[in-house]
Amino acid sequence: MRPVDIVLGRSALPVLDLADVTFWAEPHPVLAATLAIGPVARGPGGSLMILGYREVQQVLRDPTLGTVDLLARVGIVDGPLATWWQRVMFSNDPPAHTRLRRLVSHAFTPRRIAALEPVVAGITARVLDELPAGGPIDLVASFAHRVPIQVMGHILAIPPVDQPVFAEWTSELGLVFAPVMTSELRARLETTIVALDAYVSVLIEERRAHPGDDLLSALIAAEEHGDRLSRDELVALIANLLFAGHDTTRSLLSIGPVVLLDHPEQLRLLRGDPSRWPAAVDEILRYEPPVLGTARCTLAPLDIGDLHIPAGEELSTNLLAANRDPRAFVEPHRFDIGRGGAPIASFGAGVHYCLGAALARLEGRVALGALFERHPRLALVERPQWVPYASIRRFASVLVS
């Protein structure tokens, strides 16, 4: 049977309203009810949202699909934010994306990431040593915010005195993909990217003059077949790495404790067998993924399920829904560190698969493991609240005793 043409079938699709603030407080029941109707939904403006695991994988792996200008969606088509976004690696398609990823990938080999384990362990230990005495303690500010920026600071050899400022900049940039953009927020974000650009530019010149054993020096020196990164590409790439390496991992390190404290029987399994931590981190990433999703554009007609989608359509993937699709995961709303089964969708797929996935998993395993080993009686003081409209999902705070 020929798929239903999207122009005719769009009106029959269920509607998801991401502008509704109540959705962000508890999205899973809404997503589950929508996914039960079908793997594709639409936004209020008619844009297509891909919810099913199989369909999300299809979209992410399809080489005929292109990236989407996520900032143009919210009216940012010029200025410093738009300029930065056009240079960021994951906003480009092949061959530009292929070139940038090839030059950067040498720094993210399994051997290099494995060699960072003692660095991550040492940073985590120092952060835990500095947790304020008494309570309650905000794990977001005191732990989750600090570990990943210090790891990225080590990798890029950013002076420790400057790392807190970088953490604030990258936290701000995480709001750039919010589905609701106000003029005040845009002004804040433009100030942030200008400051980050200026700092990284100076850092690049210093590292050109005095190269070291760090990622930035390696990127400056990186060359394949006479090809090197330009100054503007380096600035955008460092901002990209800081943003991706800090903001999403900060979310993982703040979401993880909440999920585990909500499931004490699973936490007991971890305490009895620490070798389960890699599986536990993946299950946290499946159960509450830090990244809401991504977007693609059809460059040619495409069939997804019963829909025939013409060229020029924008598709948004929803990783929260895909990771709890009952067609891919048994009892998907149950948190189970022994789950196994289908690979999680949280790091994407295809040519844009997250370059830092191994580093994020390493930080999650080491930092969360150390947190619960050091503080076996950790307990939530109150229910944390999700920050609305944040595509990099986050809690405003996580208060613990």
One Martini backbone bead per residue (centre of mass of N, CA, C, O) as a GRO file, in nm:
protein
  401
    1MET     BB    1   0.096   0.036   0.023
    2ARG     BB    2   0.074   0.359  -0.013
    3PRO     BB    3   0.173   0.620   0.129
    4VAL     BB    4   0.074   0.888   0.290
    5ASP     BB    5   0.049   1.195   0.221
    6ILE     BB    6   0.142   1.458   0.413
    7VAL     BB    7  -0.065   1.667   0.314
    8LEU     BB    8  -0.309   1.471   0.390
    9GLY     BB    9  -0.199   1.339   0.684
   10ARG     BB   10  -0.133   1.565   0.897
   11SER     BB   11  -0.419   1.613   1.039
   12ALA     BB   12  -0.408   1.312   1.181
   13LEU     BB   13  -0.203   1.402   1.370
   14PRO     BB   14  -0.074   1.443   1.653
   15VAL     BB   15  -0.029   1.692   1.908
   16LEU     BB   16   0.262   1.889   2.007
   17ASP     BB   17   0.322   2.126   2.281
   18LEU     BB   18   0.627   2.289   2.354
   19ALA     BB   19   0.498   2.568   2.470
   20ASP     BB   20   0.403   2.405   2.710
   21VAL     BB   21   0.504   2.419   3.034
   22THR     BB   22   0.383   2.142   3.140
   23PHE     BB   23   0.550   1.945   2.968
   24TRP     BB   24   0.835   1.987   3.119
   25ALA     BB   25   0.759   1.862   3.399
   26GLU     BB   26   0.594   1.596   3.239
   27PRO     BB   27   0.650   1.431   2.940
   28HIS     BB   28   0.596   1.115   2.933
   29PRO     BB   29   0.285   1.083   2.921
   30VAL     BB   30   0.250   1.243   2.660
   31LEU     BB   31   0.440   1.074   2.480
   32ALA     BB   32   0.305   0.798   2.523
   33ALA     BB   33   0.024   0.875   2.411
   34THR     BB   34   0.129   0.961   2.132
   35LEU     BB   35   0.284   0.697   2.054
   36ALA     BB   36   0.026   0.514   2.061
   37ILE     BB   37  -0.079   0.636   1.791
   38GLY     BB   38   0.223   0.719   1.682
   39PRO     BB   39   0.556   0.798   1.550
   40VAL     BB   40   0.401   1.067   1.453
   41ALA     BB   41   0.399   1.418   1.484
   42ARG     BB   42   0.284   1.757   1.561
   43GLY     BB   43   0.296   2.077   1.560
   44PRO     BB   44   0.115   2.363   1.564
   45GLY     BB   45   0.266   2.444   1.276
   46GLY     BB   46   0.322   2.132   1.141
   47SER     BB   47   0.557   2.007   1.238
   48LEU     BB   48   0.764   1.728   1.253
   49MET     BB   49   0.754   1.446   1.491
   50ILE     BB   50   0.984   1.201   1.601
   51LEU     BB   51   0.927   0.913   1.825
   52GLY     BB   52   1.022   0.658   1.720
   53TYR     BB   53   1.286   0.459   1.729
   54ARG     BB   54   1.306   0.362   1.434
   55GLU     BB   55   1.254   0.646   1.308
   56VAL     BB   56   1.487   0.795   1.439
   57GLN     BB   57   1.710   0.619   1.320
   58GLN     BB   58   1.643   0.678   1.028
   59VAL     BB   59   1.694   0.983   1.036
   60LEU     BB   60   1.990   0.983   1.156
   61ARG     BB   61   2.106   0.777   0.913
   62ASP     BB   62   2.022   0.954   0.675
   63PRO     BB   63   2.208   1.095   0.407
   64THR     BB   64   1.958   1.272   0.275
   65LEU     BB   65   1.979   1.440   0.528
   66GLY     BB   66   1.970   1.754   0.681
   67THR     BB   67   2.036   2.017   0.844
   68VAL     BB   68   1.922   2.260   1.086
   69ASP     BB   69   1.835   2.587   1.157
   70LEU     BB   70   1.771   2.644   1.485
   71LEU     BB   71   1.781   2.960   1.499
   72ALA     BB   72   1.576   3.033   1.277
   73ARG     BB   73   1.329   2.925   1.429
   74VAL     BB   74   1.379   3.185   1.652
   75GLY     BB   75   1.491   3.440   1.460
   76ILE     BB   76   1.806   3.371   1.409
   77VAL     BB   77   1.985   3.523   1.115
   78ASP     BB   78   2.177   3.716   1.280
   79GLY     BB   79   2.472   3.770   1.407
   80PRO     BB   80   2.674   3.609   1.638
   81LEU     BB   81   2.506   3.349   1.662
   82ALA     BB   82   2.475   3.280   1.361
   83THR     BB   83   2.777   3.268   1.298
   84TRP     BB   84   2.849   3.043   1.494
   85TRP     BB   85   2.649   2.822   1.391
   86GLN     BB   86   2.770   2.798   1.095
   87ARG     BB   87   3.055   2.671   1.227
   88VAL     BB   88   2.944   2.439   1.356
   89MET     BB   89   2.971   2.110   1.317
   90PHE     BB   90   2.659   2.005   1.375
   91SER     BB   91   2.551   2.228   1.141
   92ASN     BB   92   2.686   2.048   0.930
   93ASP     BB   93   2.747   1.909   0.623
   94PRO     BB   94   2.845   1.726   0.395
   95PRO     BB   95   3.183   1.788   0.372
   96ALA     BB   96   3.234   1.981   0.613
   97HIS     BB   97   3.188   1.784   0.848
   98THR     BB   98   3.398   1.571   0.770
   99ARG     BB   99   3.645   1.753   0.797
  100LEU     BB  100   3.613   1.843   1.094
  101ARG     BB  101   3.595   1.559   1.222
  102ARG     BB  102   3.869   1.453   1.125
  103LEU     BB  103   4.045   1.672   1.277
  104VAL     BB  104   3.919   1.597   1.574
  105SER     BB  105   3.913   1.277   1.626
  106HIS     BB  106   4.206   1.228   1.742
  107ALA     BB  107   4.113   1.330   2.042
  108PHE     BB  108   3.875   1.069   2.054
  109THR     BB  109   4.006   0.820   2.120
  110PRO     BB  110   3.998   0.550   2.319
  111ARG     BB  111   4.282   0.594   2.438
  112ARG     BB  112   4.250   0.892   2.526
  113ILE     BB  113   4.005   0.850   2.708
  114ALA     BB  114   4.123   0.636   2.900
  115ALA     BB  115   4.360   0.832   3.000
  116LEU     BB  116   4.141   1.021   3.168
  117GLU     BB  117   4.051   0.874   3.426
  118PRO     BB  118   4.248   0.995   3.645
  119VAL     BB  119   4.155   1.284   3.599
  120VAL     BB  120   3.857   1.250   3.672
  121ALA     BB  121   3.910   1.134   3.954
  122GLY     BB  122   4.066   1.379   4.069
  123ILE     BB  123   3.850   1.595   4.023
  124THR     BB  124   3.625   1.460   4.184
  125ALA     BB  125   3.769   1.451   4.456
  126ARG     BB  126   3.801   1.760   4.486
  127VAL     BB  127   3.503   1.834   4.471
  128LEU     BB  128   3.417   1.658   4.716
  129ASP     BB  129   3.604   1.798   4.922
  130GLU     BB  130   3.443   2.092   4.862
  131LEU     BB  131   3.201   2.032   4.996
  132PRO     BB  132   2.985   2.151   5.191
  133ALA     BB  133   2.903   2.165   5.500
  134GLY     BB  134   2.630   2.014   5.550
  135GLY     BB  135   2.299   2.166   5.487
  136PRO     BB  136   2.205   2.186   5.201
  137ILE     BB  137   2.301   2.058   4.876
  138ASP     BB  138   2.390   2.160   4.550
  139LEU     BB  139   2.468   1.952   4.291
  140VAL     BB  140   2.486   2.139   4.055
  141ALA     BB  141   2.689   2.357   4.167
  142SER     BB  142   2.896   2.154   4.339
  143PHE     BB  143   2.922   1.921   4.095
  144ALA     BB  144   2.801   1.908   3.798
  145HIS     BB  145   2.930   2.189   3.711
  146ARG     BB  146   3.247   2.124   3.780
  147VAL     BB  147   3.359   1.867   3.653
  148PRO     BB  148   3.336   1.913   3.335
  149ILE     BB  149   3.491   2.187   3.320
  150GLN     BB  150   3.757   2.067   3.433
  151VAL     BB  151   3.799   1.861   3.214
  152MET     BB  152   3.801   2.061   2.976
  153GLY     BB  153   4.025   2.237   3.094
  154HIS     BB  154   4.239   2.017   3.074
  155ILE     BB  155   4.220   1.947   2.771
  156LEU     BB  156   4.263   2.278   2.695
  157ALA     BB  157   4.426   2.444   2.903
  158ILE     BB  158   4.258   2.608   3.112
  159PRO     BB  159   4.268   2.819   3.340
  160PRO     BB  160   4.127   2.783   3.647
  161VAL     BB  161   4.031   3.085   3.684
  162ASP     BB  162   3.843   3.060   3.405
  163GLN     BB  163   3.638   2.819   3.430
  164PRO     BB  164   3.381   2.948   3.559
  165VAL     BB  165   3.321   3.131   3.316
  166PHE     BB  166   3.285   2.905   3.110
  167ALA     BB  167   3.048   2.772   3.254
  168GLU     BB  168   2.854   3.009   3.217
  169TRP     BB  169   2.860   3.028   2.912
  170THR     BB  170   2.763   2.734   2.849
  171SER     BB  171   2.497   2.755   3.002
  172GLU     BB  172   2.377   2.974   2.826
  173LEU     BB  173   2.401   2.826   2.546
  174GLY     BB  174   2.186   2.603   2.618
  175LEU     BB  175   1.940   2.821   2.548
  176VAL     BB  176   1.947   2.848   2.226
  177PHE     BB  177   1.730   2.585   2.183
  178ALA     BB  178   1.486   2.712   2.261
  179PRO     BB  179   1.146   2.736   2.163
  180VAL     BB  180   1.179   3.005   2.337
  181MET     BB  181   1.252   3.350   2.227
  182THR     BB  182   1.370   3.627   2.367
  183SER     BB  183   1.514   3.935   2.361
  184GLU     BB  184   1.667   3.902   2.628
  185LEU     BB  185   1.801   3.628   2.570
  186ARG     BB  186   1.947   3.708   2.314
  187ALA     BB  187   2.124   3.928   2.439
  188ARG     BB  188   2.270   3.743   2.637
  189LEU     BB  189   2.387   3.540   2.424
  190GLU     BB  190   2.548   3.749   2.259
  191THR     BB  191   2.734   3.831   2.487
  192THR     BB  192   2.852   3.549   2.533
  193ILE     BB  193   2.975   3.487   2.246
  194VAL     BB  194   3.163   3.732   2.238
  195ALA     BB  195   3.331   3.660   2.489
  196LEU     BB  196   3.420   3.379   2.398
  197ASP     BB  197   3.557   3.461   2.135
  198ALA     BB  198   3.770   3.650   2.259
  199TYR     BB  199   3.909   3.445   2.443
  200VAL     BB  200   3.979   3.224   2.234
  201SER     BB  201   4.153   3.400   2.052
  202VAL     BB  202   4.376   3.445   2.260
  203LEU     BB  203   4.436   3.146   2.316
  204ILE     BB  204   4.532   3.076   2.032
  205GLU     BB  205   4.774   3.270   2.019
  206GLU     BB  206   4.921   3.154   2.263
  207ARG     BB  207   4.937   2.856   2.147
  208ARG     BB  208   5.099   2.922   1.896
  209ALA     BB  209   5.349   3.030   2.057
  210HIS     BB  210   5.275   2.796   2.305
  211PRO     BB  211   5.276   2.490   2.280
  212GLY     BB  212   5.110   2.191   2.394
  213ASP     BB  213   4.955   1.907   2.575
  214ASP     BB  214   4.675   1.978   2.402
  215LEU     BB  215   4.394   2.016   2.219
  216LEU     BB  216   4.441   2.296   2.097
  217SER     BB  217   4.724   2.240   1.990
  218ALA     BB  218   4.632   2.001   1.813
  219LEU     BB  219   4.433   2.165   1.635
  220ILE     BB  220   4.639   2.364   1.523
  221ALA     BB  221   4.821   2.117   1.405
  222ALA     BB  222   4.613   2.001   1.243
  223GLU     BB  223   4.667   1.778   0.954
  224GLU     BB  224   4.531   1.702   0.618
  225HIS     BB  225   4.640   1.739   0.320
  226GLY     BB  226   4.691   2.059   0.396
  227ASP     BB  227   4.468   2.077   0.621
  228ARG     BB  228   4.327   2.348   0.814
  229LEU     BB  229   4.224   2.533   1.067
  230SER     BB  230   4.079   2.810   1.115
  231ARG     BB  231   4.027   3.057   1.328
  232ASP     BB  232   3.712   3.048   1.319
  233GLU     BB  233   3.695   2.739   1.352
  234LEU     BB  234   3.834   2.723   1.625
  235VAL     BB  235   3.643   2.897   1.786
  236ALA     BB  236   3.384   2.730   1.728
  237LEU     BB  237   3.497   2.457   1.831
  238ILE     BB  238   3.557   2.531   2.123
  239ALA     BB  239   3.272   2.616   2.190
  240ASN     BB  240   3.150   2.342   2.119
  241LEU     BB  241   3.314   2.168   2.324
  242LEU     BB  242   3.232   2.318   2.579
  243PHE     BB  243   2.933   2.286   2.551
  244ALA     BB  244   2.919   1.971   2.509
  245GLY     BB  245   3.120   1.895   2.756
  246HIS     BB  246   2.935   2.039   2.980
  247ASP     BB  247   2.620   2.060   2.965
  248THR     BB  248   2.540   1.757   2.928
  249THR     BB  249   2.708   1.642   3.169
  250ARG     BB  250   2.575   1.807   3.386
  251SER     BB  251   2.302   1.674   3.350
  252LEU     BB  252   2.388   1.385   3.413
  253LEU     BB  253   2.509   1.458   3.711
  254SER     BB  254   2.207   1.552   3.809
  255ILE     BB  255   2.014   1.323   3.716
  256GLY     BB  256   2.136   1.060   3.828
  257PRO     BB  257   2.084   1.090   4.138
  258VAL     BB  258   1.776   1.107   4.117
  259VAL     BB  259   1.720   0.836   3.984
  260LEU     BB  260   1.863   0.658   4.202
  261LEU     BB  261   1.699   0.765   4.452
  262ASP     BB  262   1.424   0.663   4.315
  263HIS     BB  263   1.601   0.365   4.296
  264PRO     BB  264   1.717   0.184   4.550
  265GLU     BB  265   1.745  -0.104   4.430
  266GLN     BB  266   1.955  -0.019   4.212
  267LEU     BB  267   2.162   0.104   4.405
  268ARG     BB  268   2.224  -0.157   4.555
  269LEU     BB  269   2.344  -0.304   4.312
  270LEU     BB  270   2.581  -0.107   4.275
  271ARG     BB  271   2.707  -0.139   4.560
  272GLY     BB  272   2.752  -0.455   4.513
  273ASP     BB  273   2.833  -0.376   4.186
  274PRO     BB  274   3.043  -0.157   4.024
  275SER     BB  275   3.045  -0.294   3.730
  276ARG     BB  276   2.750  -0.153   3.661
  277TRP     BB  277   2.797   0.148   3.581
  278PRO     BB  278   2.787   0.155   3.271
  279ALA     BB  279   2.489   0.057   3.258
  280ALA     BB  280   2.370   0.283   3.437
  281VAL     BB  281   2.438   0.523   3.257
  282ASP     BB  282   2.273   0.428   3.012
  283GLU     BB  283   2.000   0.419   3.168
  284ILE     BB  284   1.989   0.715   3.236
  285LEU     BB  285   2.003   0.811   2.936
  286ARG     BB  286   1.737   0.673   2.864
  287TYR     BB  287   1.532   0.769   3.087
  288GLU     BB  288   1.699   1.075   3.105
  289PRO     BB  289   1.778   1.260   2.867
  290PRO     BB  290   1.954   1.554   2.813
  291VAL     BB  291   1.850   1.536   2.515
  292LEU     BB  292   1.574   1.593   2.336
  293GLY     BB  293   1.700   1.663   2.035
  294THR     BB  294   1.671   1.687   1.680
  295ALA     BB  295   1.734   1.796   1.333
  296ARG     BB  296   1.588   1.763   1.001
  297CYS     BB  297   1.613   1.767   0.635
  298THR     BB  298   1.457   1.713   0.340
  299LEU     BB  299   1.622   1.656   0.021
  300ALA     BB  300   1.420   1.419  -0.014
  301PRO     BB  301   1.207   1.198  -0.044
  302LEU     BB  302   1.016   1.032   0.233
  303ASP     BB  303   0.961   0.733   0.421
  304ILE     BB  304   0.747   0.716   0.723
  305GLY     BB  305   0.585   0.474   0.737
  306ASP     BB  306   0.270   0.612   0.623
  307LEU     BB  307   0.458   0.847   0.520
  308HIS     BB  308   0.493   1.097   0.267
  309ILE     BB  309   0.783   1.298   0.232
  310PRO     BB  310   0.888   1.575   0.118
  311ALA     BB  311   1.083   1.799   0.021
  312GLY     BB  312   1.158   2.047   0.275
  313GLU     BB  313   1.122   1.903   0.545
  314GLU     BB  314   1.088   1.921   0.892
  315LEU     BB  315   1.258   1.723   1.147
  316SER     BB  316   1.187   1.605   1.480
  317THR     BB  317   1.355   1.455   1.730
  318ASN     BB  318   1.261   1.233   2.013
  319LEU     BB  319   1.443   1.087   2.268
  320LEU     BB  320   1.240   1.031   2.491
  321ALA     BB  321   1.049   0.857   2.323
  322ALA     BB  322   1.248   0.652   2.195
  323ASN     BB  323   1.360   0.544   2.485
  324ARG     BB  324   1.022   0.460   2.536
  325ASP     BB  325   0.975   0.240   2.327
  326PRO     BB  326   0.801  -0.061   2.329
  327ARG     BB  327   0.935  -0.174   2.058
  328ALA     BB  328   1.245  -0.156   2.200
  329PHE     BB  329   1.139  -0.166   2.512
  330VAL     BB  330   1.098  -0.325   2.794
  331GLU     BB  331   0.945  -0.161   3.002
  332PRO     BB  332   1.031   0.160   2.956
  333HIS     BB  333   0.937   0.287   3.257
  334ARG     BB  334   1.168   0.111   3.364
  335PHE     BB  335   1.433   0.106   3.585
  336ASP     BB  336   1.725  -0.084   3.444
  337ILE     BB  337   2.061  -0.183   3.473
  338GLY     BB  338   1.995  -0.486   3.325
  339ARG     BB  339   1.869  -0.457   3.041
  340GLY     BB  340   1.964  -0.397   2.764
  341GLY     BB  341   1.957  -0.416   2.420
  342ALA     BB  342   1.894  -0.148   2.276
  343PRO     BB  343   2.029   0.121   2.172
  344ILE     BB  344   2.065   0.423   2.256
  345ALA     BB  345   1.960   0.763   2.142
  346SER     BB  346   2.127   0.994   2.303
  347PHE     BB  347   2.385   1.015   2.074
  348GLY     BB  348   2.266   0.926   1.830
  349ALA     BB  349   2.343   0.900   1.468
  350GLY     BB  350   2.564   0.857   1.245
  351VAL     BB  351   2.755   1.127   1.144
  352HIS     BB  352   2.639   1.275   1.431
  353TYR     BB  353   2.764   1.124   1.634
  354CYS     BB  354   2.884   1.159   1.934
  355LEU     BB  355   3.213   1.237   1.999
  356GLY     BB  356   3.173   1.241   2.340
  357ALA     BB  357   3.054   0.969   2.452
  358ALA     BB  358   3.295   0.839   2.606
  359LEU     BB  359   3.340   1.077   2.801
  360ALA     BB  360   3.060   1.084   2.931
  361ARG     BB  361   3.069   0.794   3.041
  362LEU     BB  362   3.318   0.830   3.214
  363GLU     BB  363   3.212   1.059   3.396
  364GLY     BB  364   2.965   0.911   3.499
  365ARG     BB  365   3.105   0.666   3.629
  366VAL     BB  366   3.313   0.813   3.812
  367ALA     BB  367   3.146   1.043   3.953
  368LEU     BB  368   2.900   0.879   4.057
  369GLY     BB  369   3.056   0.663   4.205
  370ALA     BB  370   3.199   0.859   4.405
  371LEU     BB  371   2.953   0.992   4.532
  372PHE     BB  372   2.824   0.720   4.654
  373GLU     BB  373   3.075   0.630   4.810
  374ARG     BB  374   3.112   0.892   4.988
  375HIS     BB  375   2.766   0.908   5.001
  376PRO     BB  376   2.555   0.668   5.124
  377ARG     BB  377   2.328   0.896   5.257
  378LEU     BB  378   2.201   1.013   5.027
  379ALA     BB  379   1.945   1.281   4.998
  380LEU     BB  380   1.654   1.420   4.929
  381VAL     BB  381   1.493   1.725   5.011
  382GLU     BB  382   1.366   1.774   4.717
  383ARG     BB  383   1.197   1.822   4.437
  384PRO     BB  384   1.302   1.867   4.140
  385GLN     BB  385   1.310   2.112   3.873
  386TRP     BB  386   1.242   2.164   3.563
  387VAL     BB  387   1.356   2.337   3.298
  388PRO     BB  388   1.202   2.517   3.081
  389TYR     BB  389   1.286   2.494   2.734
  390ALA     BB  390   1.524   2.284   2.764
  391SER     BB  391   1.703   2.096   2.544
  392ILE     BB  392   1.898   2.089   2.778
  393ARG     BB  393   1.836   1.912   3.031
  394ARG     BB  394   1.733   2.050   3.358
  395PHE     BB  395   1.800   2.146   3.677
  396ALA     BB  396   1.795   2.403   3.890
  397SER     BB  397   1.811   2.192   4.137
  398VAL     BB  398   1.986   1.965   4.386
  399LEU     BB  399   1.877   1.884   4.695
  400VAL     BB  400   2.091   1.762   4.959
  401SER     BB  401   2.205   1.542   5.247
   0.00000   0.00000   0.00000
